[in-house]
């Protein structure tokens, strides 16, 4: 299982992936869970609407990388 999460606020988000929940920092927002070829997006509409285009594409790239690693 891989968790993709963000720290910070929209327009200043930093994305990362973790192999366990213990690796996710306090206050981080989970945006996707990748497990056994399955991806569950957890991003809510308000966060999505406030993200920049660059942030969105960075997130999608990290999710794609995490899928390849599963």
LUMRO-21887 format. One record per residue: residue in one letter; y, z, x of N, C-alpha, C in turn. Coordinates in steps of 0.001 Angstrom, whole numbers, padded with zeros to 6 digits, always signed. Each point is the difference from the previous one (the first is absolute). Layout:
<recs>
AYZXYZXYZX ...
</recs>
This chain:
<recs>
X-001174+000000+000848+001174+000000-000848+001234+000000+000892 X+000985-000788-000405+001284-000025+000686+001093+000217-001036 X+000913+000885+000312+001164+000247-000849+001212-000631+000661 X+000740-000778-000754+001262-000556+000488+001098+000809-000671 X+000921+000483+000812+001036+000887-000540+001356-000337+000605 X+001033+000586-000597+001363-000191+000491+000678+001352+000123 X+000851+000081+000981+000899+001140+000126+001415-000541-000117 X+000914+000835-000407+001382-000421-000191+000239-000449-001426 X+001165-000560-000210+000413-000475-001319+000096-001524+000025 X-000102-000639-001188+000145-001450-000025+001259-000431+000745 X-000107-001084+000698+000988-000586+000902-000046+000637+001386 X-000737+001099+000128-000190+000662+001295-001449+000452+000155 X-000932-000745-000601-001406+000385+000010-000663-000325+001330 X-000902+000865+000390-000869-000251+001150-001425+000095-000508 X-000797-001023+000285-001358-000088-000503-001001+000322+001097 X-001132+000554-000429-001088+000292+000933-001298+000058-000790 X-001105+000020+000736-001326+000101-000618-000719+001182+000624 X-000840+000633-000793-000770+001150+000465-001424-000119-000504 X-000949+000493+000790-001412-000043-000380-000418+001220-000821 X+000854+001020-000067-000313+001170-000828+001303+000580-000551 X-000129+000752-001064+001184+000614-000627+000683+000997+000923 X-000757+000612+000865+000585+000978+000934+000982-000643+000968 X-000143-001280+000242+000887-000709+000920+001321-000420-000648 X+000095+000095-001305+001210-000398-000715+001000+001155+000052 X+001213-000243+000483+000989+001076+000090+000420+000530-001367 X+000385+001259-000029+000518+000601-001235+001230-000777-000446 X+000109-000232-001283+001140-000709-000546-000133-001512+000000 X-001063-000524+000589-000222-001446+000013-000442-000467-001385 X+000257-001252-000280-000383-000598-001276-001155-000965+000232 X-001128+000236-000671-001148-000905+000104+000317-001268-000777 X-000224-001153+000635+000306-001280-000631-001232-000856-000250 X-001093+000273+000721-001225-000772-000212-001195+000757+000581 X-001142-000219-000615-001268+000531+000495-000933-001186+000158 X-000553-000135+001205-000923-001096+000284-001359+000612+000302 X-001015-000470-000744-001339+000561+000178-001032-001036-000399 X-000929-000258+000897-001147-000873-000268+000396-001325-000646 X+000991-000669+000595+000404-001293-000505+000851+000037-001246 X+000372+001175-000437+000808+000185-001206+001358+000563+000386 X+001055-000468-000611+001334+000519+000260+000614+000459-001306 X+000500+001216+000008+000704+000518-001162+001456+000220+000392 X+000894-000792-000595+001427+000171+000244+000500+001180-000824 X+000766+000857+000634+000526+001182-000676+001515-000033-000125 X+000605-001090+000417+001458-000077-000011+000513-000038-001436 X+000991+000832-000288+000558+000031-001346+001177-000972-000111 X+000381-000323-001223+001065-000978-000226+001333+000407+000627 X+000458+001246-000164+001290+000357+000605+000012-000173+001521 X-001074+000374+000676-000058-000172+001452+000007-001480+000347 X-000818-000775-000693-000061-001443+000245+001372-000645-000173 X+000692+000346-001070+001299-000604-000290+001059+000373+001030 X-000136+001147+000656+000986+000442+000978-000303-000458+001422 X-001214-000474+000239-000374-000459+001335+000734-001284+000353 X+000276-000167+001287+000541-001282+000457-001150-000998+000117 X+000342-001269+000095-001024-001019+000201-000759+000218+001292 X+000705+000387+001043-000640+000270+001289-000992+001145-000133 X+000392+001072-000687-000919+001127-000187-001241-000439-000765 X+000190-000795-001045-001138-000448-000791-000986-000793+000865 X+000507-000916+000808-000883-000817+000825-000645+000816+001119 X+000699+000991+000519-000617+000905+000983-001153+000764-000638 X+000206+000466-001228-001047+000720-000719-001202-000906-000249 X+000229-001212-000479-001108-000921-000280-000767-000326+001277 X+000694-000149+001112-000666-000288+001269-000870+001181+000436 X+000512+001205-000144-000783+001191+000365-001231+000124-000891 X+000145-000281-001280-001152+000045-000911-001024-001049+000403 X+000444-001199+000338-000926-001058+000448-000733+000414+001267 X+000721+000591+000957-000624+000481+001237-001038+001075-000299 X+000334+000906-000911-000928+001078-000352-001250-000565-000666 X+000148-001032-000812-001170-000636-000645-000948-000582+001042 X+000554-000644+001014-000830-000572+001057-000733+001089+000783 X+000603+001181+000093-000607+001091+000745-001066+000762-000762 X-000099-000213-001285-000974+000734-000825-001370-000603+000089 
</recs>
